């Protein structure tokens, strides 16, 4: 049995509108970084990098975020993670291709579909006896934290066997994660 730790974050604007400016995207999706087993040194190195940059007067009040970071900060982060044993995966949906029934069900449906498809692909790579821990960054709005929790619970219930959801930590799935069931399930 192997433990895998996957950290997920969304990317793109959560709507079905045409991008109005360069900060909006025609895509919405999830990216993840995966560690095999214990990885406290990698996390600690990230904290040390942040402290070193802040000592140089680089303002990182909410941590690293490529959208807001300078090129110099991005380069420092990329240099660090290039030395770490990480695997990256990404799933992007082209929002203009969403079926009308998906659009009519709103932002939370787009969020759930993107998250489901990403986890479906990631989980298909593991053995039934492996343990997968997924930590999901969520929007700060309470309504989206609730939507994220519901999405995680719904997706976990579609796994075979069912993944146990730790309800004390919103966004954490822990348990066995074999491939998604081959049985088709409507979104």
C-alpha positions, 0 to 999 in steps of 0.5 A: 500500500502506498500513500499519495498526497495530492494538492488541488487548486482551480484555475480560470473564471467560474462562469460561461461568459466570453472573456471580457479582458485578459484576466478572464479565461475561456477555460475552467479547470483544476491542477494538482501537485502530487507527492508520493508518501511523506513530503514534509521536507518539500513543504518546509522548503516552500515555507523557507522560500517564502520567509526568504523572499519576505525578508527581501521585502517581497510581499506575499500576504497570502502565500504564493500565487502565480497570478499575483507573483512577480516573474522573479518570485515565479522563477524562485518557486519553479527553481525550488519545485524542479528539485522536488519529487512532484507530479503535476496533472491538469484538467481544463474545460473549454467553457463555450463547449458546455452543454446548455443543461450544464450551463443552466445548472450554474457555476457549481455544476461547472466546478463539480464537472471539472473536479470530477474529471480531474479526480477521475483521471488522477485516481485511474493511476492508482492500485486499489490498495493505495491510499490517496489524500486530496487537499482541495483549495476552495474559494473564500466565499462560504457558498463555494466552500459548501459547494466544494464540500458537496462536490467532494462528497458526491465525487467520493460517493461515485468511487468504487469502493467509496472514499471516506470523507473527513468531514472535519476538514473541508476539502480533504478526501482520505481513504482508498482510491481505486479507478473510478467505476466504469459504469457511466454516470450523468453529471 
